[in-house]
C-alpha cells in the first residue's frame, strides 16, 4: 500500500470566525449555511455572539427537513402548504425529493405541495396552519450553486452561503457562496483521481482507499432510525463519481457494470477540529487488509451473530449475518456441496440438492450490501431441502469480497447504505462480468449448469432511506428510481419463449405474496410517501406490489425473479420483517412454479 495523497483542511466555521469582514456586519442580520449538525451550528452562532455578531446558522443539506425538525412544532399543525422550487438546471422533482421524508412525518396533517419555478437561489415557501386556524409563513432558503463536475456536466448542488441583510430595511448588503469543508474534500479527491496516471489496463489497482475524517451531520428519528447523514452522502457521491470517472476513462458508456477498475473504498469517519484526507492505493495483486482494527470490530459488531449455527436461529436475527454464520448454516443443508474462489481468494460455497421437481436456482448477496436476501436465501434453501423431490441449487453469498467489506463498514456505520461494498473485489457487478477469469460468477454458472434450471430466484435489496449525491446534483445519477423507497417490489426478466408463462406466474405469485402478514400495509405506506415526493411509481402494480417485467434473451434461465426489499440500513424488527418477506417469497415462487408445470 502507498499513500499518494495526504492533506488537511480548515473547517468553514473556523474560517468564518477568523474572517475580518464579519465584524463590520455586527449591526445587521447575518445568516450562514453549512453542512453541519445542529450542535455545531449553535456553537458557531454562540461564538459569533461573543464577538457582538447576531447570526443564524442553518443547514445547507436538506434545509427544509432541518427547519421542521429544529424550529417547527408538529403537534398542533393541521395543514401545511409547501411551495417547492423548480430550477431549470435540476430535475423538476429535485427539491421535492430533497424534502423527503416530510410526507411520512406529516402523514396525519393535510399536506399540499405546489411547484414554484425559480431562477436565482432556490427556496421553499411554507405556510403552517394550526388546529385553531392560525397561519404562519416561512421562507427557507436552499443555497445551491452550479458546478462543473468530473464529467464536465453542469450540476446544481447545495453549497455554503454567507448572507447579510440590513437590520432595518431588509436590503441585501452581502451575499457570498462558498465551498464548505465537505465540498472541498469531495473536490480535492476527485481532482486527484482525474489527474493521476492510471495506465491502460483494467484493473488499475487492487484497492483504492479514500480515508476522510471530518465533522458532519446525522439526523435520527425518535426511534433512533437514521434519516440522513452527510457522512453517508460523501461516501455515496465519492464512490459513484469515481466509478463514473473510470467508465469515461476506459471509453465505456456511463453506467457500464462490466468495468473492472479495482475495489473503490471510501472510508468516511467522524472527525472534529480539522478535515484529514488520505488516498492510498494497493497495487494489483496485493491483498488489502481490513479497514478496521480488531478492537473496533469487537466493540461495534455484534459478535453474537457468529454463534448462529441453525436455520431456525435466523428468524430472531435483527441485523446482517457475519460470513462465518452464513457458512455454518449453509453446511446444514444437505446436497452436493461445491466451491469456487473469489478475486480476493475467499471461498464461495454452494450446494446442489437433486430431485425430480422442475429445478430452481436460488442466490443471494450478488450486491453485498443488500443483506436480507442472504438470510432469505438460507431460509428459503432450508425450506426447499425439506420438500420431497425438490431439485435446486443454493448460493447464499455470491460476492464474499464485497460482503467482507460490508461487514467492516457496518462496524463503523451500522445504518448506512454502503454502496461501495455493492460490487466485487474487481469493482464490477458479477452478473455483468464479460470474460474469464470468472471468479465469483462461476458459482452461479455451475448452479445453472448442474441443475438445468429455467427459474432463477435472485434476492436483492435497495435503500431503506433516501439515497443522495449532493455534490453531483443531489439525485443519484443513473439510479433516480431508487432514490427513495417504494416498498417490496419484483423484477421479472424472461426469455421470449417464456413470456406468457412469466406473466401468468407473476400474477399468481403476487396475489399470494400480498397476503404475507404486514406487507400490504407496509407497501401501501411506502408507495404513498413515494408518490408524494417522486410521483407515481413507473411500474405496473399487481396486488399492491410494484412489478417490472422485461424481456432478456441473453440470460441463461427462462425466467429470473429479482426481489427488491428496502433493506439497506435497516435493523431490529424491520430487518426481521425484510428477511421474512424474502423467505416467504421464495416459498410462494417455488410452489407456484411447480404447480404451473404440473398443469402442463
Secondary structure by P-SEA (a helix, b strand, c coil): ccccccbbbbbaaaaaaacccccccccbbbbbbccccaaaaaaaaaaaaaaccbbbbbbccaaaaaaaacccccccccbbbbbbbbbcccccaaaaaaaccccccccccbbbbbbbbbccbbbbbbbbbcccbbbbbbbbbbbbbbbbcccccccbbbbbbbbbcccccccccbbbbbbcaaaaaaaaaaaaaaccccccccccccbbbbcccccbbbbbcccccccccaaaaaaaaaaaaaaaaaaaaaccccccccccccbbbbbbbbbccbbbbbbbbbcccccccccccaaaaaacccccccccccccccccccccccaaaaaaaaaacccbbbbbbcccbbbbbbccccccccbbbbbccccccccaaaaaaaaaaaaaaacccccccccccccaaaaaaaaaaaacccccccccccccccccccccccccccccaaaaaaaaaaccccbbbbbbccccccccccccccccccccccccccccbbbbbbcccaaaaaaaaaaaaaaaaaaccaaaaaaaaaaaaaaaccccccccccccbbbbbbbbccccccbbbbbbcccccccaaaaaaaaaaaaaaaaaaaaaaaaaaaac
